[in-house]
Structure formats: C-alpha cells, structure tokens
Amino acid sequence: MDINKVRQDFPILGEQVNGKDLIYLDTSATSQTPLKVIEAMNDYYREYNSNVHRGVHTLGTKATDAYEKARMKVRSFINAKRFEEIVYTRGTTAAINLVARSFGDLVIESGDEIVVNEMEHHANIVPWQQLAKRKGATLVFIPLEEDGTIALDSVKNAMSDKTKIVAITHVSNVLGTINDIKSIAEIAHAHDAYISVDGAQAVPHMAVDVQDLDVDFYAFSGHKMLGPTGIGILYGKAELLDKMEPIEYGGDMIDYVYKTESTWTDLPVKFEAGTPMIAEAVGLNAAIDYINELGIDNIYQHEKELVAYAYDKMSAIEGIEIYGPGKDQRAGLITFNLKGVHPHDLATALDSEGIAVRAGHHCAQPLMKWCEASSTARASFYIYNTIEEIDQFIESLEKTKEFFSYEF
C-alpha cells in the first residue's frame, strides 16, 4: 500500500490538535472514516433518502436495494454461508446482548456453565453475568497465562459436561492477544457447547472466515472498520437463529398481528425491529469496499510492521511496562504504563503534542485487576499510521517522562 496516498483519503488527518498535526493512535476505540464512506452516506441522504422494505416507490426501492446490498457485502466479507445469517444490530454490544438474551435464555438452564475469561470487554462479560443470574447458571473463567495469552489446555480444563456456551474475544482490546478461535470452537463443540465470539477488534484488521472458524455466533462493529457509528453485525448459524426469539418488536420484523398474538417474518429481518440503520448500512458497504481495495492481508501486514517497530522502541524506554504478549503474537495495539505517571496525565501530555491515545480501564476492569493496574494507556494502529508518527509518539513519551521528573 502507498500509505501517503491512503492518508489522503482521510480528511481528519489534516486537522491540527493544540497546534500540532494530529497523530491518531486510538483506532481500537473507533477508526477514522475515509471520504468514500462519507460520500456514500451523503449520496443516500441527498439522492434516495427513504425507508426500506415498505414503499414501492422509486426512492424506497433504491434504499432497500442499497440496504440489502450491504448485507450481501458483509456476508461475502466474513464468508458466511447465507445472507440470512447476517443480522444488523446497533453494534457489537447489541449483538452480544441479543445472543445472551435470546439464545442464552433458550439453551441455558439452572446448573449449566458459561465459559468466559478475564480479558473480555465488559460487553462480553456483563450479558453473560446477567444470563447466569436469570437462569441460575455459573460463570467459569479460563485462566490467562503470564503473557496474557490463553493455553488450549486451559480451555479444555475449563470445560465440563455442564458447559453450554463459550464466550470469548477474537482479539483483546487491551492485551492485543489473538486467540485461536478455530481450536477453541473445536473444543467447545466436542463438549456439545456453543461458541460466541466478540470480533470487534479482529474483523477490521485480519481476514475472518466464519465458516472456517466454525463459530456459532460472531459479532463486530462498523465504526471500528472505517464505517459509521450506530451499526454492527451479528453473524449466527441459520439453524440457531431460526430457533431464537426476537427481543425487540415492531416494524419489519412482524409478519402478521392478531388481537392477542403476532407472528414474525423470516431471517434475518425478524431481529431488526423498527426503522433500521439505513444510511449506516450504506456507509458500511462503502467501508468494506475500501478495505477490499486495500486488501485485508496488506492491512494486517502493515499493522504487524507498525506494532513490532513501536514495541521495540517502547521497550527501550526505562520505566515502561507493556502488557500482553510479545510483538510477534499481538494485534496492532500496545497497552502500557509509564512508571510514576498516571495514564490520564500521560494521555493529556500526549494530547498537547497532538497525539491521541486511550487512557483508562478500557471497559475491561477484571483484566485491569489481572494486570495489577487501576488503569493503563493504549496506543492502537491502523492503515493510516506511519513509522514517522510512531517516532514522534516515542519522542513525546520521552518528553513526558522527563517532564514529570521521576527517578527510575
């Protein structure tokens, strides 16, 4: 990829923050948006703004075609077998909640076990906590290795004949750990359990084939993959989605309403109550087109080069602690602390240099406890970041360390 050419596609990168050129290192929270996505959404509002699946007029037909074209694009992007397996949601969180509330209530009984682990985002712990409370089930945690990875033997040991669901992230938003989802799915299925995967940090950065992984459910968000906020995807095997009941009612998801009961329409629309996120679907379609043009393997390789370079440079700074596995085993993010400097102070100091990083507990408080830290800082990289930006980031880290004048 020609990174300088790629950067020209992102108008926000021309902005200045505190008089400095913006260096955006917070893609794990939300990615920036290329012009093609912005223009596609503008075209929808300017040229065919209308509701979908309702009117037979020209605008409604055009909007419906665009909305369903995006669904087909997502199906192809993650290699789902059928378009009916692609459900639009508000985001990863909404998708996981749908699985936990609908499918979870269907299969979990008192005494059953739900396997999770400490590296999960709150959105992939709390829904399962609530399911366990509703049903009298138990959460079982897969222990983490010292480097923040998961050993397959630990997965096997966490399983029992009571295990019904395994809920796990594909890539940790804090440690950068890339979990072996295919092998974990095999272990789960060997115990007649189902696997639900949080793919928010994986789909934008690496090739994901849900059929090859053999996952039962897989969730991700548009705003982390160059698309708009407010839209996400739940992939589910059709035979499982067929058995599930919707958890929201009204609009297109209804087939027929009688006085005292109602019936639901077919997959996937039975889970898409009310007016859906039409402009957002148009934007997501354009975002996938953009990623495909660059090539997901090229994106992955670029990130690996950035994170390896940054990891080496950061490791050379005295007093820094980096969390998670080594540079060759992680996705394109680095979570760290600088001794004697609170992460919020560090992020503020970097912001004064025009550098955006995340600071806090990253919606992963159980993992913070495992890290023995109340909060951390995180730098995350994507297709629009450069080696030169990392050099400026490292220089600013050194300046911040000097400013706080702590002895190490």
C-alpha positions as MATLAB code, in Angstrom:
seq = 'MDINKVRQDFPILGEQVNGKDLIYLDTSATSQTPLKVIEAMNDYYREYNSNVHRGVHTLGTKATDAYEKARMKVRSFINAKRFEEIVYTRGTTAAINLVARSFGDLVIESGDEIVVNEMEHHANIVPWQQLAKRKGATLVFIPLEEDGTIALDSVKNAMSDKTKIVAITHVSNVLGTINDIKSIAEIAHAHDAYISVDGAQAVPHMAVDVQDLDVDFYAFSGHKMLGPTGIGILYGKAELLDKMEPIEYGGDMIDYVYKTESTWTDLPVKFEAGTPMIAEAVGLNAAIDYINELGIDNIYQHEKELVAYAYDKMSAIEGIEIYGPGKDQRAGLITFNLKGVHPHDLATALDSEGIAVRAGHHCAQPLMKWCEASSTARASFYIYNTIEEIDQFIESLEKTKEFFSYEF';
ca = [
       0.000    0.000    0.000;
       1.036    3.594   -0.612;
       0.405    4.878    2.918;
       0.775    8.519    1.956;
      -1.903    8.038   -0.683;
      -4.108    6.208    1.828;
      -3.761    9.075    4.284;
      -5.122   11.498    1.708;
      -8.412    9.592    1.850;
      -8.938   10.623    5.493;
      -9.762   14.335    5.793;
      -9.481   14.353    9.578;
      -5.758   13.619    9.348;
      -5.300   17.166    8.064;
      -6.592   18.554   11.355;
      -4.384   20.101   13.986;
      -4.677   19.461   17.726;
      -3.113   22.008   20.075;
      -1.232   23.475   17.130;
       0.264   20.120   16.118;
      -0.565   17.750   13.275;
      -2.967   15.089   14.515;
      -1.456   11.675   15.202;
      -4.377    9.349   15.784;
      -3.431    6.271   17.806;
      -6.867    5.325   19.120;
      -8.332    3.161   16.374;
      -9.203    0.387   18.843;
     -11.813    2.778   20.264;
     -13.041    3.928   16.856;
     -11.429    4.166   13.444;
     -11.372    7.236   11.263;
     -13.563    7.479    8.178;
     -12.399    7.721    4.555;
     -14.023   10.094    2.090;
     -15.609    7.257    0.154;
     -17.676    6.304    3.199;
     -18.643    9.898    3.961;
     -19.637   10.495    0.341;
     -21.652    7.282    0.110;
     -23.722    8.296    3.139;
     -24.116   11.822    1.785;
     -25.360   10.377   -1.505;
     -28.008    8.383    0.344;
     -29.342   11.470    2.114;
     -29.134   13.637   -0.991;
     -30.445   11.229   -3.613;
     -32.583    8.390   -2.205;
     -33.348    9.031    1.460;
     -36.271    6.717    2.182;
     -37.322    3.877    4.423;
     -36.703    0.264    3.420;
     -38.932   -2.782    2.932;
     -42.050   -0.614    2.936;
     -42.913    1.590   -0.025;
     -42.887    0.513   -3.650;
     -41.888    3.950   -4.906;
     -38.536    4.551   -6.568;
     -36.712    6.018   -3.584;
     -37.861    3.217   -1.284;
     -36.797    0.592   -3.778;
     -33.386    2.172   -4.222;
     -32.873    2.450   -0.460;
     -33.919   -1.176    0.066;
     -31.551   -2.351   -2.656;
     -28.647   -0.468   -1.071;
     -29.504   -1.760    2.403;
     -29.607   -5.386    1.281;
     -26.573   -4.972   -0.962;
     -24.626   -4.062    2.158;
     -25.847   -7.233    3.873;
     -24.602   -9.303    0.958;
     -21.275   -7.471    1.096;
     -20.893   -8.357    4.775;
     -21.805  -11.989    4.050;
     -19.030  -12.196    1.485;
     -16.534  -10.298    3.656;
     -16.704  -12.826    6.503;
     -17.646  -15.773    4.257;
     -20.979  -16.583    5.850;
     -22.885  -19.306    4.036;
     -26.156  -17.401    3.657;
     -27.255  -13.769    3.731;
     -29.921  -14.774    6.272;
     -27.087  -15.300    8.756;
     -26.207  -11.582    8.766;
     -28.242   -9.570   11.277;
     -27.901   -5.794   11.530;
     -27.526   -4.505   15.094;
     -26.508   -1.220   16.712;
     -23.016   -2.583   17.323;
     -21.026   -5.416   18.887;
     -22.561   -4.811   22.304;
     -26.111   -5.046   20.983;
     -25.225   -8.194   19.029;
     -23.786   -9.963   22.076;
     -26.777   -8.931   24.167;
     -29.090  -10.394   21.536;
     -27.279  -13.730   21.710;
     -27.207  -13.778   25.518;
     -30.849  -12.748   25.940;
     -32.430  -14.782   23.152;
     -30.208  -17.800   22.533;
     -28.922  -17.858   26.103;
     -32.410  -17.976   27.550;
     -33.212  -20.758   25.097;
     -30.365  -23.137   25.982;
     -29.178  -22.271   29.488;
     -30.747  -23.981   32.484;
     -30.050  -23.965   36.213;
     -26.697  -25.579   36.977;
     -25.256  -25.025   33.500;
     -21.881  -23.344   32.969;
     -20.871  -20.432   30.733;
     -17.143  -20.247   29.986;
     -15.552  -16.786   29.712;
     -12.165  -15.271   30.601;
     -10.672  -12.197   32.218;
      -9.505  -10.456   29.051;
     -13.051   -9.795   27.860;
     -14.516   -6.355   27.238;
     -17.356   -5.614   29.640;
     -19.764   -6.106   26.730;
     -18.715   -9.759   26.612;
     -18.903  -10.365   30.361;
     -21.905   -8.470   31.706;
     -24.552  -10.004   29.366;
     -23.362  -13.473   30.419;
     -23.356  -12.459   34.085;
     -26.964  -11.400   33.732;
     -27.858  -14.598   31.894;
     -26.274  -16.656   34.668;
     -28.273  -14.736   37.274;
     -31.538  -15.202   35.374;
     -31.045  -18.905   34.904;
     -29.061  -19.972   37.960;
     -26.016  -20.830   35.863;
     -22.329  -20.425   36.718;
     -19.565  -18.439   35.017;
     -16.311  -20.361   34.620;
     -13.176  -18.333   33.826;
     -10.366  -19.640   31.628;
      -7.127  -18.588   33.397;
      -4.665  -16.424   31.487;
      -1.019  -17.281   31.021;
       1.638  -14.915   32.373;
       1.943  -13.189   28.995;
      -1.804  -12.641   28.662;
      -2.449  -15.488   26.246;
      -4.796  -18.453   26.607;
      -3.453  -22.007   26.536;
      -5.660  -24.548   24.814;
      -5.131  -26.924   27.724;
      -6.655  -24.279   29.983;
      -9.659  -24.079   27.658;
     -10.072  -27.855   27.844;
      -9.764  -27.815   31.634;
     -12.442  -25.132   31.920;
     -14.940  -27.278   30.027;
     -17.230  -29.873   31.547;
     -20.409  -31.731   30.723;
     -22.238  -28.707   32.180;
     -20.721  -26.237   29.698;
     -23.303  -24.821   27.308;
     -21.735  -21.607   25.942;
     -18.178  -20.362   25.466;
     -17.979  -16.554   25.093;
     -14.602  -15.235   24.016;
     -12.959  -12.371   22.182;
     -11.035  -12.954   18.982;
      -8.573  -10.142   19.779;
      -8.179   -8.479   23.184;
      -8.772   -4.727   23.112;
      -6.183   -4.332   25.899;
      -3.530   -7.016   25.522;
      -3.634   -7.378   21.756;
      -3.789  -11.151   22.250;
      -5.033  -13.032   19.191;
      -6.954  -16.067   20.367;
      -7.017  -19.353   18.448;
     -10.742  -19.243   17.800;
     -10.812  -22.211   15.438;
      -9.245  -24.525   18.019;
     -11.395  -23.146   20.838;
     -14.501  -23.717   18.708;
     -13.438  -27.336   18.158;
     -13.042  -27.819   21.905;
     -16.422  -26.241   22.617;
     -18.215  -28.347   20.025;
     -16.540  -31.511   21.327;
     -18.378  -30.792   24.592;
     -21.652  -30.091   22.739;
     -21.308  -26.424   23.684;
     -21.799  -23.326   21.540;
     -19.260  -20.564   20.934;
     -19.997  -16.836   20.692;
     -17.142  -14.577   19.601;
     -16.550  -10.852   20.070;
     -14.841   -9.941   16.803;
     -14.818   -6.152   17.174;
     -11.009   -5.959   17.272;
     -10.433   -8.649   14.646;
     -12.631   -8.061   11.593;
     -11.112   -4.648   10.698;
      -7.555   -5.967   10.888;
      -7.359   -9.549    9.651;
      -9.149  -11.990    7.389;
     -12.079  -13.648    9.175;
     -13.834  -16.681    7.710;
     -16.712  -17.701    9.978;
     -17.223  -20.994    8.177;
     -13.590  -21.984    8.567;
     -13.597  -20.910   12.232;
     -16.870  -22.845   12.692;
     -18.197  -20.332   15.219;
     -21.854  -20.318   16.168;
     -22.081  -16.545   16.646;
     -19.699  -13.730   15.719;
     -20.225  -10.013   16.444;
     -18.476   -6.859   15.233;
     -18.977   -3.101   14.730;
     -18.902   -0.794   11.733;
     -17.205    2.120   13.456;
     -14.038    0.123   14.145;
     -13.647   -0.789   10.459;
     -13.766    2.638    8.765;
     -17.567    2.724    8.797;
     -20.092    4.835   10.709;
     -21.145    4.537   14.317;
     -24.508    3.013   15.188;
     -24.276   -0.170   13.140;
     -22.942   -3.624   13.894;
     -23.291   -7.168   12.700;
     -24.310  -10.389   14.351;
     -23.417  -13.480   12.365;
     -25.212  -16.601   13.531;
     -25.622  -20.028   12.036;
     -29.021  -20.077   10.364;
     -30.226  -23.154   12.205;
     -29.569  -21.417   15.536;
     -31.056  -18.068   14.533;
     -34.163  -19.931   13.364;
     -34.725  -21.242   16.895;
     -34.271  -17.859   18.578;
     -36.994  -15.411   19.522;
     -36.581  -11.675   18.808;
     -36.061   -9.409   21.812;
     -37.393   -6.220   20.183;
     -40.736   -5.901   18.456;
     -42.302   -3.703   15.793;
     -41.748   -2.683   12.195;
     -40.455   -5.081    9.563;
     -39.815   -7.943   11.957;
     -43.547   -8.595   12.152;
     -45.304  -10.942    9.738;
     -48.881  -10.606   10.980;
     -50.534   -9.107   14.072;
     -53.730  -10.537   15.502;
     -55.547   -9.123   18.513;
     -53.830  -11.344   21.050;
     -50.741  -12.684   19.264;
     -48.312  -11.984   16.441;
     -46.026  -13.862   14.076;
     -42.548  -12.942   12.914;
     -41.096  -12.575    9.455;
     -38.188  -14.634    8.141;
     -34.480  -14.357    8.893;
     -32.681  -12.086    9.296;
     -35.291   -9.336    9.481;
     -37.112  -10.907   12.426;
     -34.341   -9.478   14.639;
     -34.401   -5.994   13.059;
     -37.246   -4.111   14.740;
     -38.262   -0.598   13.713;
     -36.655    1.608   11.109;
     -33.160    0.190   10.633;
     -29.823    1.957   10.246;
     -30.097    2.554    6.504;
     -27.507    5.271    5.966;
     -25.155    3.390    8.255;
     -25.541    0.229    6.173;
     -24.702    2.252    3.065;
     -21.614    3.546    4.850;
     -20.602    0.073    5.996;
     -20.893   -1.193    2.437;
     -18.525    1.554    1.269;
     -16.127    0.810    4.134;
     -15.893   -2.855    3.157;
     -15.297   -1.832   -0.459;
     -12.453    0.397    0.725;
     -10.905   -2.368    2.842;
     -11.194   -4.800   -0.068;
      -9.474   -2.326   -2.379;
      -6.524   -2.076    0.003;
      -6.559   -5.802    0.764;
      -7.124   -7.132    4.273;
      -3.819   -9.035    4.175;
      -1.982   -5.814    3.301;
      -3.669   -4.083    6.230;
      -2.667   -6.897    8.568;
       0.947   -6.837    7.396;
       1.177   -3.055    7.753;
      -0.110   -3.226   11.312;
       2.317   -6.020   12.193;
       5.200   -3.858   10.999;
       3.972   -0.853   12.962;
       3.387   -2.736   16.196;
       6.755   -4.514   16.000;
       8.555   -1.212   15.460;
       6.648    0.537   18.246;
       7.118   -2.401   20.625;
      10.897   -2.327   20.214;
      11.093    1.443   20.614;
       8.830    1.474   23.663;
      10.623   -1.444   25.316;
      13.817    0.589   25.276;
      12.261    3.308   27.476;
      13.282    2.850   31.093;
      10.346    2.596   33.471;
       7.771    1.469   30.912;
       5.598   -1.609   31.413;
       3.940   -3.214   28.400;
       1.044   -5.602   28.972;
       0.329   -8.685   26.910;
       2.297  -10.986   24.630;
       5.416  -10.222   22.618;
       5.442   -8.231   19.396;
       5.075  -11.292   17.177;
       1.967  -12.585   18.957;
      -0.176   -9.477   19.174;
      -2.505   -7.410   17.057;
      -1.803   -3.756   16.238;
      -2.074   -2.211   19.690;
       0.123   -1.722   22.748;
      -1.211   -1.105   26.247;
       1.306    0.235   28.725;
       2.096    2.304   31.787;
       4.982    4.689   32.421;
       6.247    4.413   35.977;
       5.336    7.409   38.104;
       2.931    8.900   35.546;
      -0.816    8.344   35.791;
      -2.246    7.168   32.445;
      -4.634   10.135   32.332;
      -1.742   12.558   32.853;
       0.211   10.719   30.183;
      -2.667   10.927   27.714;
      -3.120   14.624   28.453;
       0.569   15.278   27.886;
       0.476   13.381   24.588;
      -2.648   15.261   23.535;
      -0.739   18.508   23.995;
       1.568   17.145   21.271;
      -1.380   16.316   19.017;
      -1.232   12.593   19.782;
      -4.478   10.778   20.603;
      -4.208    7.650   22.775;
      -6.685    5.953   25.088;
      -6.315    6.032   28.876;
      -8.449    4.306   31.500;
      -9.634    0.771   32.192;
     -10.721    0.224   28.560;
     -14.033   -1.322   29.654;
     -12.040   -4.275   30.975;
     -11.914   -3.931   34.765;
     -11.406   -7.663   35.518;
      -8.396   -7.551   33.196;
      -7.057   -4.434   34.919;
      -7.117   -6.384   38.181;
      -5.203   -9.187   36.475;
      -2.686   -6.585   35.228;
      -2.451   -5.201   38.788;
      -3.246   -1.749   37.462;
      -6.209    0.551   38.018;
      -5.831    1.954   34.518;
      -3.437    1.951   31.571;
      -2.631    3.869   28.392;
      -3.114    2.333   24.957;
      -1.760    3.156   21.510;
      -3.510    1.404   18.632;
      -2.534    1.491   14.978;
      -4.263    1.177   11.613;
      -3.784    1.642    7.891;
      -3.311    5.412    8.102;
      -0.493    5.363   10.660;
       3.184    5.625    9.762;
       6.623    4.851   11.187;
       7.248    8.600   11.369;
       4.199    9.006   13.612;
       5.499    6.299   15.908;
       8.855    8.100   16.125;
       7.012   11.266   17.192;
       4.991    9.233   19.685;
       8.180    7.785   21.206;
       9.765   11.232   21.372;
       6.697   12.563   23.186;
       6.796    9.666   25.639;
      10.376   10.544   26.448;
       9.451   14.215   26.892;
       6.575   13.268   29.180;
       8.850   11.118   31.304;
      11.337   13.968   31.585;
       8.603   16.493   32.403;
       7.349   14.523   35.378;
      10.973   14.238   36.542;
      10.678   10.921   38.329;
      13.731    8.810   39.058;
      13.527    5.234   37.952;
];
